[in-house]
Amino acid sequence: MAKKAAVPKQPSSYDLLAMRIQKIINSTGAQTSKRAIIYKAPDESLDDWTQLLEEISEADNVTVAHQDDGGVQIFWVVPKED
């Protein structure tokens, strides 16, 4: 009996948002400066955006600063190893 091909699961709206922001944070420029400015895209869910910002702000050594233009600046510190 042949096996059915697995149908790949479509990413949720939150997954797509998280992947987009992850690319920004992982960019060479952001990694060098240890900061990134992110914006919610008009087609992205406000609930997803709020959840993502809450999760980012809970991370150790991360600061989230809301800007007047709607952007969010994220700063992080990489702790020195002993």
TANORZI-V562602 format. One record per backbone hydrogen bond with DSSP energy under -1.0 kcal/mol. CO is the residue of the C=O (numbers start at 1). NH is the residue of the N-H. E is the energy in kcal/mol with one decimal. If there is no record, write none. Layout:
BEGIN
co=(CO/CO)
nh=(NH/NH)
e=(E/E)
END
This chain:
BEGIN
co=(12/13/14/15/16/17/18/19/20/21/22/24/27/28/29/30/30/34/36/38/41/45/46/47/48/49/50/51/52/53/54/56/59/61/63/65/67/71/72/73/74/75)
nh=(16/17/18/19/20/21/22/23/24/25/26/27/31/32/33/34/35/76/74/72/44/49/50/51/52/53/54/55/56/57/58/59/62/77/75/73/70/67/38/65/36/63)
e=(-2.3/-2.1/-3.0/-2.4/-2.0/-2.5/-2.4/-1.8/-1.5/-2.6/-2.4/-1.0/-2.6/-2.3/-2.3/-1.7/-1.2/-2.0/-3.4/-2.7/-2.0/-2.4/-2.7/-2.4/-2.6/-2.5/-2.2/-2.3/-2.6/-2.5/-1.2/-1.4/-1.1/-2.0/-2.6/-3.2/-1.6/-3.0/-3.0/-3.0/-2.1/-2.8)
END
